[in-house]
Amino acid sequence: MAVSKDEFRQAMSRFISGVTVVTNKGEDNAIRGITVSAFSSLSLDPPLVIICIGRNSSLHEHLKEGSYFAVNILCSHQEYLSRKFASKDEDRYEGVRYVEGDTGSPLLEDALAHIECRILHAYPGGDHTIIVGEVVATGVTDDNPLAYFRGGYVRLGA
């Protein structure tokens, strides 16, 4: 029995997810970023994460084994960044404050956390690529997270 894309999307909308922006600085020195909700820790020893990137995304071809990326976990007041990096806007960094991380990847100012990674593996996953990243640097702040649930943003408080 097959499940339609709409049925699957509806079921998955019931799973609350954090909101991240994945960024990198390519071999061409151009900075890129996209909003990603398919992100998870994979292992503590060694520290590994996974991200799932659509094969048609603007970032996909720049994430190759051995290259770097950063996961910027957004806090409750950064919905505008999620929307900006999810858009088709060519210059997603216009007006966005960031610093360059240890890996060269942009770290968005005021994010709840930054996780910088080196790409270990990339695996096919339907219309996405599953990327395994080795964590090489982190940074955290104290704030409340931005989350996504049932097709909209929600703010969680302590």
MIZATI-254340 format. One record per residue: residue in one letter; x, y, z of N, C-alpha, C in turn. Coordinates in nm, 3 decimals. Atoms other than C-alpha are relative to their C-alpha. Layout:
% MIZATI-254340
+----+---------+---------+---------+---------+---------+---------+---------+---------+---------+
! aa !     nxx !     nyy !     nzz !    caxx !    cayy !    cazz !     cxx !     cyy !     czz !
+----+---------+---------+---------+---------+---------+---------+---------+---------+---------+
!  A !       X !       Y !       Z !       X !       Y !       Z !       X !       Y !       Z !
...
+----+---------+---------+---------+---------+---------+---------+---------+---------+---------+
***
This chain:
% MIZATI-254340
+----+---------+---------+---------+---------+---------+---------+---------+---------+---------+
! aa !     nxx !     nyy !     nzz !    caxx !    cayy !    cazz !     cxx !     cyy !     czz !
+----+---------+---------+---------+---------+---------+---------+---------+---------+---------+
!  M !   0.085 !  -0.118 !   0.000 !   0.000 !   0.000 !   0.000 !   0.089 !   0.124 !   0.000 !
!  A !  -0.081 !  -0.122 !   0.013 !   0.151 !   0.333 !  -0.109 !  -0.066 !   0.116 !   0.075 !
!  V !   0.044 !  -0.122 !  -0.068 !   0.125 !   0.654 !   0.089 !   0.030 !   0.117 !  -0.092 !
!  S !  -0.021 !  -0.115 !   0.087 !   0.081 !   0.975 !  -0.109 !   0.091 !   0.103 !   0.069 !
!  K !  -0.084 !  -0.107 !  -0.057 !   0.314 !   1.273 !  -0.064 !  -0.080 !   0.086 !   0.095 !
!  D !   0.084 !  -0.084 !  -0.086 !   0.023 !   1.471 !   0.084 !  -0.029 !  -0.069 !   0.134 !
!  E !   0.026 !   0.074 !  -0.124 !  -0.061 !   1.198 !   0.337 !   0.125 !  -0.003 !   0.088 !
!  F !  -0.125 !   0.003 !  -0.075 !   0.304 !   1.167 !   0.437 !   0.031 !   0.136 !   0.060 !
!  R !  -0.026 !  -0.137 !  -0.048 !   0.345 !   1.546 !   0.466 !  -0.091 !   0.032 !   0.119 !
!  Q !   0.093 !  -0.027 !  -0.109 !   0.033 !   1.566 !   0.686 !   0.042 !  -0.074 !   0.127 !
!  A !  -0.044 !   0.076 !  -0.118 !   0.157 !   1.289 !   0.918 !   0.125 !   0.061 !   0.060 !
!  M !  -0.127 !  -0.056 !  -0.050 !   0.505 !   1.442 !   0.945 !  -0.018 !   0.138 !   0.061 !
!  S !   0.023 !  -0.133 !  -0.058 !   0.359 !   1.785 !   1.025 !  -0.034 !  -0.008 !   0.148 !
!  R !   0.032 !   0.019 !  -0.142 !   0.259 !   1.637 !   1.362 !   0.124 !  -0.021 !   0.084 !
!  F !  -0.126 !   0.015 !  -0.072 !   0.625 !   1.593 !   1.454 !   0.063 !   0.138 !   0.012 !
!  I !  -0.060 !  -0.133 !  -0.020 !   0.763 !   1.911 !   1.608 !   0.150 !  -0.009 !  -0.027 !
!  S !  -0.143 !   0.001 !   0.029 !   1.107 !   1.998 !   1.479 !   0.060 !   0.136 !   0.031 !
!  G !  -0.074 !  -0.123 !  -0.015 !   1.367 !   2.254 !   1.560 !   0.023 !   0.062 !  -0.137 !
!  V !  -0.023 !  -0.071 !   0.125 !   1.453 !   2.511 !   1.297 !   0.147 !   0.039 !  -0.006 !
!  T !  -0.142 !  -0.032 !   0.016 !   1.806 !   2.544 !   1.165 !   0.023 !   0.066 !  -0.135 !
!  V !  -0.051 !  -0.047 !   0.128 !   1.991 !   2.727 !   0.893 !   0.138 !  -0.063 !  -0.016 !
!  V !  -0.128 !   0.063 !   0.031 !   2.273 !   2.524 !   0.739 !   0.075 !   0.093 !  -0.095 !
!  T !  -0.081 !  -0.094 !   0.078 !   2.553 !   2.741 !   0.601 !   0.132 !  -0.063 !  -0.038 !
!  N !  -0.137 !   0.041 !   0.033 !   2.881 !   2.689 !   0.424 !   0.066 !   0.107 !  -0.086 !
!  K !  -0.080 !  -0.084 !   0.088 !   3.158 !   2.869 !   0.244 !   0.063 !  -0.095 !  -0.101 !
!  G !  -0.043 !   0.094 !   0.103 !   3.227 !   2.695 !  -0.085 !   0.144 !   0.020 !  -0.042 !
!  E !  -0.135 !  -0.011 !   0.056 !   3.552 !   2.635 !  -0.268 !   0.018 !   0.129 !  -0.077 !
!  D !  -0.003 !  -0.126 !   0.073 !   3.463 !   2.947 !  -0.467 !  -0.004 !   0.121 !   0.094 !
!  N !   0.007 !  -0.101 !  -0.106 !   3.457 !   3.143 !  -0.135 !  -0.136 !   0.068 !   0.012 !
!  A !   0.136 !  -0.054 !  -0.014 !   3.086 !   3.217 !  -0.183 !  -0.065 !  -0.063 !   0.122 !
!  I !   0.071 !   0.052 !  -0.116 !   2.872 !   3.183 !   0.127 !  -0.144 !  -0.032 !  -0.041 !
!  R !   0.134 !   0.047 !   0.032 !   2.545 !   2.995 !   0.108 !  -0.069 !  -0.045 !   0.127 !
!  G !   0.074 !   0.050 !  -0.114 !   2.270 !   2.889 !   0.343 !  -0.143 !  -0.031 !  -0.038 !
!  I !   0.141 !   0.036 !   0.019 !   1.929 !   2.723 !   0.354 !  -0.060 !  -0.042 !   0.134 !
!  T !   0.072 !   0.046 !  -0.118 !   1.667 !   2.653 !   0.618 !  -0.017 !  -0.151 !  -0.009 !
!  V !   0.006 !   0.147 !  -0.004 !   1.673 !   2.287 !   0.724 !  -0.068 !  -0.043 !   0.130 !
!  S !   0.062 !   0.058 !  -0.121 !   1.442 !   2.102 !   0.963 !   0.042 !  -0.145 !   0.019 !
!  A !  -0.045 !   0.140 !  -0.009 !   1.584 !   1.755 !   0.887 !   0.144 !  -0.003 !   0.051 !
!  F !  -0.130 !  -0.007 !  -0.068 !   1.871 !   1.766 !   1.136 !  -0.012 !  -0.082 !   0.128 !
!  S !   0.002 !   0.079 !  -0.123 !   1.963 !   1.530 !   1.419 !   0.141 !  -0.034 !   0.043 !
!  S !  -0.125 !   0.057 !  -0.048 !   2.245 !   1.417 !   1.640 !   0.001 !  -0.147 !  -0.042 !
!  L !  -0.014 !   0.139 !   0.041 !   2.378 !   1.076 !   1.535 !   0.080 !  -0.080 !   0.101 !
!  S !  -0.090 !   0.073 !  -0.089 !   2.656 !   0.984 !   1.777 !   0.068 !   0.099 !   0.095 !
!  L !  -0.078 !  -0.081 !  -0.095 !   2.825 !   1.119 !   2.090 !   0.148 !  -0.031 !  -0.008 !
!  D !  -0.140 !   0.040 !   0.004 !   3.147 !   0.924 !   2.044 !   0.027 !  -0.085 !  -0.123 !
!  P !  -0.038 !  -0.140 !   0.014 !   3.259 !   1.040 !   1.799 !  -0.124 !   0.088 !  -0.019 !
!  P !   0.115 !  -0.089 !   0.018 !   3.033 !   1.348 !   1.785 !  -0.034 !   0.015 !  -0.148 !
!  L !   0.046 !  -0.004 !   0.138 !   2.833 !   1.317 !   1.462 !  -0.142 !   0.053 !  -0.006 !
!  V !   0.136 !  -0.045 !   0.028 !   2.521 !   1.483 !   1.319 !  -0.037 !  -0.043 !  -0.141 !
!  I !   0.044 !   0.019 !   0.137 !   2.309 !   1.425 !   1.012 !  -0.088 !   0.117 !  -0.040 !
!  I !   0.091 !  -0.095 !   0.061 !   2.140 !   1.675 !   0.785 !  -0.049 !  -0.064 !  -0.129 !
!  C !   0.056 !   0.049 !   0.126 !   1.916 !   1.595 !   0.491 !  -0.027 !   0.120 !  -0.088 !
!  I !   0.005 !  -0.114 !   0.090 !   1.948 !   1.832 !   0.196 !  -0.065 !  -0.042 !  -0.131 !
!  G !   0.066 !   0.027 !   0.127 !   1.715 !   1.836 !  -0.104 !   0.099 !   0.008 !  -0.115 !
!  R !  -0.094 !   0.005 !   0.112 !   1.898 !   1.744 !  -0.423 !  -0.013 !   0.123 !  -0.090 !
!  N !   0.019 !  -0.119 !   0.082 !   1.753 !   2.054 !  -0.591 !   0.032 !   0.130 !   0.073 !
!  S !  -0.026 !  -0.121 !  -0.078 !   1.858 !   2.296 !  -0.317 !   0.125 !   0.072 !  -0.050 !
!  S !  -0.113 !  -0.082 !   0.043 !   2.102 !   2.578 !  -0.380 !   0.131 !  -0.037 !   0.070 !
!  L !  -0.118 !   0.037 !  -0.078 !   2.343 !   2.433 !  -0.123 !   0.053 !  -0.139 !  -0.036 !
!  H !  -0.030 !   0.142 !   0.018 !   2.342 !   2.069 !  -0.234 !   0.135 !  -0.026 !  -0.066 !
!  E !  -0.123 !   0.030 !   0.075 !   2.628 !   2.074 !  -0.486 !   0.127 !   0.050 !   0.070 !
!  H !  -0.116 !  -0.057 !  -0.070 !   2.854 !   2.259 !  -0.241 !   0.035 !  -0.079 !   0.126 !
!  L !  -0.025 !   0.084 !  -0.117 !   2.836 !   1.992 !   0.029 !   0.061 !  -0.132 !  -0.046 !
!  K !  -0.073 !   0.117 !   0.047 !   3.100 !   1.737 !  -0.066 !   0.083 !  -0.057 !   0.114 !
!  E !  -0.080 !   0.063 !  -0.105 !   3.289 !   1.486 !   0.148 !   0.131 !   0.077 !   0.017 !
!  G !  -0.121 !  -0.075 !  -0.032 !   3.575 !   1.666 !   0.321 !  -0.023 !   0.149 !   0.013 !
!  S !   0.028 !  -0.143 !  -0.015 !   3.410 !   2.009 !   0.298 !  -0.069 !   0.024 !   0.135 !
!  Y !   0.054 !  -0.038 !  -0.130 !   3.251 !   2.193 !   0.590 !  -0.136 !   0.066 !  -0.012 !
!  F !   0.126 !  -0.072 !  -0.011 !   2.914 !   2.324 !   0.697 !  -0.022 !   0.033 !   0.147 !
!  A !   0.040 !  -0.033 !  -0.137 !   2.760 !   2.482 !   1.005 !  -0.151 !  -0.011 !   0.010 !
!  V !   0.142 !   0.002 !  -0.033 !   2.421 !   2.418 !   1.160 !  -0.022 !   0.111 !   0.102 !
!  N !   0.036 !  -0.110 !  -0.088 !   2.278 !   2.733 !   1.315 !  -0.140 !  -0.030 !   0.053 !
!  I !   0.130 !   0.030 !  -0.060 !   1.997 !   2.638 !   1.556 !  -0.063 !   0.134 !   0.041 !
!  L !   0.061 !  -0.131 !  -0.019 !   1.755 !   2.931 !   1.560 !  -0.075 !   0.010 !   0.133 !
!  C !   0.075 !  -0.026 !  -0.123 !   1.607 !   3.088 !   1.871 !  -0.133 !   0.067 !  -0.035 !
!  S !   0.140 !  -0.037 !   0.019 !   1.251 !   3.208 !   1.917 !  -0.022 !   0.129 !  -0.078 !
!  H !   0.019 !  -0.127 !   0.071 !   1.301 !   3.559 !   1.775 !   0.061 !   0.001 !  -0.140 !
!  Q !  -0.067 !   0.005 !   0.131 !   1.470 !   3.439 !   1.452 !  -0.084 !  -0.063 !  -0.111 !
!  E !   0.086 !   0.051 !   0.106 !   1.169 !   3.331 !   1.248 !   0.032 !   0.067 !  -0.134 !
!  Y !  -0.032 !  -0.073 !   0.122 !   1.264 !   3.600 !   0.995 !   0.119 !  -0.063 !  -0.072 !
!  L !  -0.115 !   0.065 !   0.063 !   1.596 !   3.418 !   0.934 !  -0.041 !  -0.131 !  -0.065 !
!  S !   0.049 !   0.124 !   0.060 !   1.420 !   3.089 !   0.875 !  -0.071 !   0.028 !  -0.131 !
!  R !   0.074 !  -0.036 !   0.122 !   1.190 !   3.253 !   0.622 !   0.096 !   0.051 !  -0.109 !
!  K !  -0.094 !  -0.057 !   0.097 !   1.477 !   3.441 !   0.454 !   0.082 !  -0.110 !  -0.067 !
!  F !  -0.084 !   0.105 !   0.055 !   1.694 !   3.131 !   0.411 !  -0.081 !  -0.112 !  -0.067 !
!  A !   0.088 !   0.094 !   0.071 !   1.392 !   2.925 !   0.294 !  -0.047 !   0.058 !  -0.132 !
!  S !   0.050 !  -0.068 !   0.120 !   1.317 !   3.180 !   0.022 !   0.088 !  -0.029 !  -0.123 !
!  K !  -0.076 !   0.013 !   0.125 !   1.435 !   3.183 !  -0.339 !   0.092 !   0.121 !  -0.021 !
!  D !  -0.083 !  -0.120 !   0.007 !   1.615 !   3.514 !  -0.267 !   0.145 !  -0.037 !  -0.033 !
!  E !  -0.139 !   0.028 !   0.041 !   1.954 !   3.512 !  -0.441 !   0.100 !   0.043 !   0.106 !
!  D !  -0.093 !  -0.049 !  -0.101 !   2.123 !   3.718 !  -0.168 !  -0.063 !  -0.016 !   0.138 !
!  R !   0.063 !   0.028 !  -0.128 !   2.000 !   3.554 !   0.149 !   0.074 !   0.064 !   0.117 !
!  Y !  -0.078 !  -0.059 !  -0.109 !   2.276 !   3.717 !   0.355 !  -0.017 !   0.151 !   0.010 !
!  E !   0.019 !  -0.145 !  -0.005 !   2.167 !   4.073 !   0.278 !  -0.067 !   0.038 !   0.131 !
!  G !   0.052 !  -0.046 !  -0.128 !   2.115 !   4.243 !   0.615 !   0.013 !  -0.100 !   0.114 !
!  V !  -0.015 !   0.103 !  -0.102 !   2.208 !   3.927 !   0.807 !   0.138 !   0.013 !   0.065 !
!  R !  -0.127 !  -0.009 !  -0.071 !   2.475 !   3.952 !   1.075 !   0.053 !  -0.140 !   0.030 !
!  Y !  -0.064 !   0.129 !  -0.023 !   2.719 !   3.664 !   1.099 !   0.149 !   0.021 !   0.018 !
!  V !  -0.145 !   0.003 !  -0.010 !   3.079 !   3.580 !   1.179 !   0.047 !  -0.128 !  -0.068 !
!  E !  -0.057 !   0.120 !   0.059 !   3.308 !   3.331 !   1.012 !   0.045 !  -0.093 !   0.111 !
!  G !  -0.038 !   0.098 !  -0.100 !   3.348 !   3.014 !   1.217 !   0.138 !  -0.057 !  -0.025 !
!  D !  -0.130 !   0.065 !   0.013 !   3.657 !   2.800 !   1.265 !   0.018 !  -0.067 !  -0.135 !
!  T !  -0.005 !   0.072 !   0.127 !   3.570 !   2.610 !   0.945 !  -0.018 !   0.092 !  -0.121 !
!  G !   0.029 !  -0.094 !   0.107 !   3.499 !   2.924 !   0.742 !  -0.148 !   0.015 !  -0.026 !
!  S !   0.145 !  -0.008 !   0.020 !   3.125 !   2.859 !   0.751 !  -0.057 !   0.117 !   0.078 !
!  P !   0.063 !  -0.111 !  -0.072 !   2.904 !   3.155 !   0.845 !  -0.077 !  -0.049 !   0.123 !
!  L !   0.074 !   0.026 !  -0.124 !   2.771 !   3.150 !   1.202 !  -0.094 !   0.119 !   0.022 !
!  L !   0.098 !  -0.107 !  -0.011 !   2.450 !   3.351 !   1.233 !  -0.001 !   0.057 !   0.141 !
!  E !  -0.004 !  -0.067 !  -0.129 !   2.458 !   3.607 !   1.510 !  -0.128 !  -0.028 !   0.079 !
!  D !   0.109 !   0.023 !  -0.095 !   2.236 !   3.536 !   1.813 !  -0.069 !  -0.135 !  -0.015 !
!  A !   0.061 !   0.134 !   0.009 !   2.161 !   3.175 !   1.711 !   0.009 !  -0.069 !   0.136 !
!  L !   0.002 !   0.075 !  -0.126 !   2.077 !   2.940 !   1.997 !   0.124 !  -0.087 !   0.014 !
!  A !  -0.122 !   0.080 !   0.001 !   2.368 !   2.716 !   1.898 !   0.058 !  -0.003 !  -0.141 !
!  H !  -0.071 !   0.022 !   0.126 !   2.628 !   2.669 !   1.624 !   0.071 !  -0.133 !   0.011 !
!  I !  -0.069 !   0.128 !   0.004 !   2.758 !   2.329 !   1.526 !   0.074 !  -0.006 !  -0.133 !
!  E !  -0.080 !   0.003 !   0.122 !   3.045 !   2.327 !   1.277 !   0.047 !  -0.143 !  -0.026 !
!  C !  -0.026 !   0.140 !   0.035 !   3.110 !   2.003 !   1.090 !   0.083 !  -0.013 !  -0.127 !
!  R !  -0.068 !   0.045 !   0.121 !   3.334 !   1.833 !   0.839 !  -0.081 !  -0.116 !  -0.055 !
!  I !   0.082 !   0.105 !   0.060 !   3.145 !   1.612 !   0.596 !   0.080 !  -0.129 !  -0.012 !
!  L !  -0.061 !   0.132 !   0.006 !   3.233 !   1.245 !   0.642 !  -0.057 !  -0.084 !  -0.114 !
!  H !   0.068 !   0.086 !   0.097 !   2.975 !   1.076 !   0.419 !  -0.123 !   0.071 !  -0.055 !
!  A !   0.125 !  -0.045 !   0.061 !   2.690 !   1.151 !   0.183 !  -0.067 !  -0.123 !  -0.061 !
!  Y !   0.074 !   0.117 !   0.045 !   2.421 !   0.892 !   0.110 !  -0.127 !   0.044 !  -0.072 !
!  P !   0.127 !  -0.033 !   0.066 !   2.129 !   0.897 !  -0.134 !  -0.117 !  -0.030 !   0.093 !
!  G !   0.120 !   0.019 !  -0.082 !   1.792 !   0.934 !   0.036 !  -0.122 !   0.055 !  -0.073 !
!  G !   0.115 !  -0.048 !   0.077 !   1.509 !   0.967 !  -0.217 !   0.034 !   0.130 !  -0.070 !
!  D !  -0.026 !  -0.129 !   0.065 !   1.487 !   1.329 !  -0.330 !   0.095 !   0.087 !   0.083 !
!  H !  -0.097 !  -0.069 !  -0.085 !   1.740 !   1.427 !  -0.059 !   0.132 !  -0.077 !   0.003 !
!  T !  -0.127 !   0.066 !  -0.032 !   2.100 !   1.349 !   0.030 !   0.017 !   0.008 !   0.150 !
!  I !  -0.024 !   0.008 !  -0.144 !   2.175 !   1.236 !   0.385 !   0.148 !   0.023 !   0.022 !
!  I !  -0.140 !  -0.038 !  -0.022 !   2.495 !   1.402 !   0.502 !   0.036 !  -0.023 !   0.145 !
!  V !  -0.052 !   0.025 !  -0.134 !   2.692 !   1.280 !   0.802 !   0.116 !   0.096 !   0.022 !
!  G !  -0.104 !  -0.097 !  -0.033 !   2.902 !   1.551 !   0.964 !   0.068 !  -0.031 !   0.132 !
!  E !  -0.078 !   0.013 !  -0.123 !   3.180 !   1.517 !   1.219 !   0.008 !   0.137 !   0.065 !
!  V !   0.002 !  -0.128 !  -0.069 !   3.141 !   1.794 !   1.476 !   0.142 !   0.040 !   0.038 !
!  V !  -0.135 !  -0.047 !  -0.029 !   3.458 !   2.002 !   1.499 !   0.002 !   0.124 !   0.091 !
!  A !   0.008 !  -0.117 !  -0.087 !   3.336 !   2.310 !   1.692 !  -0.147 !   0.025 !   0.032 !
!  T !   0.136 !  -0.036 !  -0.040 !   3.029 !   2.425 !   1.884 !   0.001 !   0.131 !   0.078 !
!  G !   0.021 !  -0.118 !  -0.083 !   2.894 !   2.733 !   2.055 !  -0.147 !   0.005 !   0.036 !
!  V !   0.139 !  -0.006 !  -0.046 !   2.577 !   2.786 !   2.259 !  -0.029 !   0.131 !   0.071 !
!  T !   0.049 !  -0.113 !  -0.078 !   2.370 !   3.067 !   2.409 !  -0.121 !  -0.048 !   0.078 !
!  D !   0.120 !   0.032 !  -0.077 !   2.081 !   3.068 !   2.654 !  -0.116 !   0.084 !  -0.053 !
!  D !   0.120 !  -0.064 !   0.053 !   1.749 !   3.150 !   2.489 !  -0.103 !  -0.109 !  -0.019 !
!  N !   0.103 !   0.098 !   0.031 !   1.431 !   2.976 !   2.379 !   0.006 !  -0.036 !  -0.148 !
!  P !  -0.012 !   0.044 !   0.138 !   1.414 !   2.772 !   2.058 !  -0.119 !   0.040 !  -0.087 !
!  L !   0.105 !  -0.012 !   0.100 !   1.215 !   2.829 !   1.742 !  -0.031 !  -0.141 !  -0.048 !
!  A !   0.038 !   0.134 !   0.044 !   1.019 !   2.521 !   1.635 !  -0.103 !   0.011 !  -0.112 !
!  Y !   0.094 !   0.007 !   0.111 !   0.802 !   2.412 !   1.344 !  -0.097 !  -0.115 !   0.029 !
!  F !   0.101 !   0.100 !  -0.032 !   0.471 !   2.225 !   1.393 !  -0.126 !   0.027 !  -0.080 !
!  R !   0.124 !  -0.008 !   0.077 !   0.169 !   2.158 !   1.170 !   0.002 !   0.115 !  -0.101 !
!  G !  -0.010 !  -0.098 !   0.108 !   0.296 !   2.388 !   0.897 !   0.022 !   0.143 !   0.045 !
!  G !  -0.022 !  -0.135 !  -0.047 !   0.375 !   2.687 !   1.116 !   0.106 !   0.005 !   0.109 !
!  Y !  -0.102 !  -0.020 !  -0.103 !   0.629 !   2.832 !   1.358 !  -0.066 !   0.006 !   0.137 !
!  V !   0.045 !  -0.010 !  -0.138 !   0.586 !   2.789 !   1.731 !   0.121 !   0.039 !   0.085 !
!  R !  -0.105 !  -0.042 !  -0.090 !   0.785 !   2.939 !   2.013 !  -0.018 !  -0.076 !   0.131 !
!  L !   0.004 !   0.076 !  -0.125 !   0.872 !   2.731 !   2.315 !   0.070 !   0.080 !   0.108 !
!  G !  -0.058 !  -0.073 !  -0.110 !   0.940 !   2.890 !   2.649 !   0.030 !  -0.091 !   0.117 !
!  A !  -0.037 !   0.078 !  -0.119 !   1.098 !   2.768 !   2.970 !  -0.101 !   0.023 !   0.109 !
+----+---------+---------+---------+---------+---------+---------+---------+---------+---------+
***
